[in-house]
Amino acid sequence: MTSASNAATSSDRVLSAVGLTKHYGGAVALAPIDIDIAAGERITLIGHNGSGKTTFIRMLAGLLEPSDGSALVGGHPLGSIEARAALSYLSDEPVFYDDLSVWEHLEYIARLHGTEDWEQHSIDLLDAVGIVERADDLPATFSRGLKQKAAIAMAFVRPFDVMVVDEPFVGLDRTGRAALLELFRSAHADGAALLIATHELSSVADSERVIALSGGVVTFDGPAHEADVNALTEGFHPDND
């Protein structure tokens, strides 16, 4: 099988990993992965619980140290200030400051990344996900669904070249799902690359490329229209991570 990771040339890669590996003691969580992601590429990452998706995503986001290998985001090493500036991470378990409101979180993130006109952008994002009236509330006190909506606004309030996403639809209602899909489409149209790990397999239809993981090993990496999604996802359960 020819890997789609070879499709990106050195001039248009926004993310490139070589031999990226993670193990805990003698257990391999992620076998060596070589992958290139091109500017503007939309990728769906699929795999069973324990397949290595979250491990891979967290390493790319600079939150987990690789055991071996290396990766560049926007030409900069994982975890560097420049790499963190180029990559936005949307987690399925967002973390908030206990004493900051939704609005204060948005202001902090926007100013940290030099976002202009962040106030109107923040209002638009909060309106899109349906929590504009909760702007002054503490997200740490929210339900899981409301926390996810706040996290979505925080992920999109800042500029980014690539967004990596881990199970973003968990806990979202229909309004939240529709808003998130539209935000993905908008970011993609603006030239951002998206790597979305999800059990929401309808996302595959909006992707150019599918990557499947099983037991920490890449079992498929190719065009979405060539992916046998039923075979790759047999046994999936929506409550899996």
C-alpha positions in Angstrom: 0.0 0.0 0.0 1.3 3.5 -0.9 1.1 5.9 2.0 -0.6 9.2 1.5 2.0 10.7 3.9 4.4 10.9 1.0 2.1 13.3 -0.8 3.2 16.4 1.0 6.4 18.1 -0.4 8.9 19.7 2.0 7.7 23.1 1.0 4.0 22.6 1.9 4.3 20.4 5.0 2.7 21.9 8.2 3.5 18.8 10.2 6.1 16.1 9.7 7.0 13.1 12.0 9.8 10.6 11.6 9.9 7.4 13.7 7.6 9.0 16.3 7.3 6.3 19.1 5.8 5.9 22.5 6.3 3.1 25.0 5.6 2.6 28.7 8.2 0.2 30.1 8.0 -2.8 27.9 4.6 -2.0 26.4 4.5 -0.2 23.0 1.7 2.4 22.9 2.7 3.7 19.5 5.0 2.0 17.0 7.3 4.2 14.9 5.2 6.5 12.8 6.3 8.4 9.7 3.8 11.0 8.6 3.6 14.2 6.7 0.6 16.5 6.7 0.3 19.2 4.0 -1.1 22.7 4.4 -4.9 22.6 4.0 -5.2 18.9 4.3 -8.2 17.4 6.2 -7.5 14.0 7.8 -9.7 11.7 9.9 -7.8 9.5 12.3 -9.7 6.4 13.3 -9.0 3.4 15.5 -10.4 1.3 18.4 -10.0 2.1 22.1 -6.3 1.6 22.9 -5.2 2.0 19.3 -2.9 4.8 20.0 -4.9 7.7 18.7 -4.9 9.8 21.9 -1.2 9.1 22.5 -0.4 10.2 18.9 -2.5 13.4 19.2 -1.1 14.3 22.6 2.5 14.0 21.3 1.7 16.2 18.3 0.3 18.8 20.7 3.4 18.7 22.8 1.7 17.4 25.9 3.4 13.9 25.8 7.1 13.3 25.3 7.9 10.8 22.5 10.1 7.8 23.5 11.8 8.1 20.2 11.6 9.9 16.9 11.0 13.5 16.1 8.4 15.8 14.6 8.1 19.3 13.3 5.1 21.6 13.4 5.5 24.5 11.0 9.1 23.6 10.7 9.7 23.8 14.5 10.3 21.0 17.0 7.4 19.6 19.0 6.8 21.5 22.2 8.6 24.6 21.1 6.9 28.0 21.4 6.8 28.2 17.6 5.2 24.8 17.3 2.6 25.5 19.9 1.8 28.8 18.1 1.2 27.0 14.8 -0.9 24.2 16.3 -4.3 24.4 18.0 -5.3 21.4 20.1 -9.0 20.5 20.9 -9.2 17.8 23.5 -12.2 15.7 24.5 -11.3 16.5 28.2 -10.6 20.2 28.2 -8.9 21.8 31.2 -9.9 25.3 32.5 -8.6 27.7 35.1 -10.9 27.5 38.1 -11.2 31.3 38.5 -11.5 32.5 34.9 -14.8 33.0 33.1 -15.4 31.8 29.6 -14.8 35.3 28.3 -11.5 35.7 30.3 -10.3 32.4 28.9 -11.0 33.6 25.4 -9.3 37.0 26.0 -6.2 35.3 27.6 -5.8 32.9 24.6 -6.5 35.5 22.0 -4.0 38.0 23.4 -1.4 35.3 24.0 -1.5 34.6 20.2 -1.8 38.2 19.1 -5.3 37.8 17.8 -6.8 41.1 16.5 -10.5 41.9 16.9 -10.8 39.1 19.3 -13.9 40.5 21.0 -16.2 40.2 18.0 -14.6 36.9 17.0 -15.2 35.6 20.5 -18.9 36.7 20.4 -19.3 35.0 17.0 -17.8 31.7 18.3 -19.9 31.7 21.5 -23.0 32.4 19.5 -22.1 29.6 17.0 -21.9 27.0 19.8 -24.9 28.4 21.7 -23.3 29.7 24.9 -23.0 33.4 24.4 -25.2 34.0 27.4 -22.7 32.0 29.5 -19.7 34.2 28.7 -19.3 35.5 32.2 -19.7 32.0 33.9 -16.9 29.7 35.0 -16.5 26.8 32.6 -15.0 24.7 35.4 -18.5 24.5 36.7 -20.1 23.4 33.4 -21.5 20.1 32.3 -19.4 18.0 30.0 -21.3 19.3 26.9 -21.0 22.9 27.9 -17.3 22.5 28.7 -16.8 21.1 25.2 -18.5 24.0 23.7 -16.3 26.5 25.6 -13.3 24.5 24.6 -14.3 24.7 20.9 -14.5 28.5 21.1 -11.1 28.6 22.8 -9.5 26.4 20.1 -10.8 28.6 17.3 -10.3 32.1 18.8 -6.6 32.0 17.9 -4.8 31.6 14.6 -3.4 28.3 13.7 -1.8 26.4 10.7 -2.9 23.0 11.9 -5.5 21.8 14.4 -5.4 18.4 16.0 -8.6 17.2 17.6 -9.4 14.3 19.9 -13.0 13.0 19.9 -14.6 16.5 19.7 -18.2 15.4 19.4 -18.4 13.6 22.7 -21.1 15.2 24.9 -22.2 17.7 22.3 -25.8 18.2 21.4 -27.0 18.5 17.8 -26.5 22.3 17.8 -22.9 21.9 19.0 -22.1 19.2 16.5 -23.4 21.3 13.6 -21.5 24.3 14.8 -18.3 22.4 15.1 -18.6 20.8 11.7 -19.1 24.3 10.2 -16.1 25.7 12.1 -14.0 22.8 10.7 -15.2 23.6 7.2 -14.4 27.3 7.6 -10.9 26.6 9.0 -10.2 24.2 6.2 -11.5 26.7 3.6 -9.1 29.2 5.1 -6.2 26.9 4.5 -5.7 25.2 7.9 -4.8 21.5 8.1 -7.1 19.4 10.3 -6.3 16.0 12.0 -9.5 14.8 13.6 -9.5 11.7 15.8 -13.2 10.7 16.0 -15.8 7.9 16.2 -18.1 10.2 14.3 -17.5 8.4 11.1 -19.6 10.8 9.1 -16.5 13.1 9.4 -14.8 10.8 6.9 -17.0 12.1 4.1 -15.5 15.6 4.6 -11.9 14.4 4.7 -9.5 13.9 1.9 -7.5 11.3 3.8 -8.0 8.6 6.4 -5.4 7.2 8.8 -6.3 4.1 10.8 -4.4 2.9 13.9 -4.6 -0.5 15.5 -2.4 -1.6 18.4 -0.2 1.5 17.9 0.5 0.6 14.3 -0.8 2.5 11.2 -2.9 0.0 9.3 -4.2 2.4 6.6 -3.1 5.8 5.3 -4.6 6.8 2.1 -7.4 8.7 0.3 -10.7 8.7 2.1 -12.5 7.3 -1.0 -10.2 4.2 -0.9 -10.7 3.5 2.8 -13.0 0.5 3.7 -14.4 2.3 6.7 -16.6 -0.6 7.7 -13.6 -3.0 7.9 -11.4 -0.5 9.6 -13.9 0.4 12.3 -15.6 -3.0 12.9 -16.5 -3.2 16.6 -16.4 0.5 17.3 -18.5 1.8 20.1 -19.3 5.5 20.5 -18.3 5.5 24.2 -14.8 4.4 23.4 -11.9 6.9 23.6 
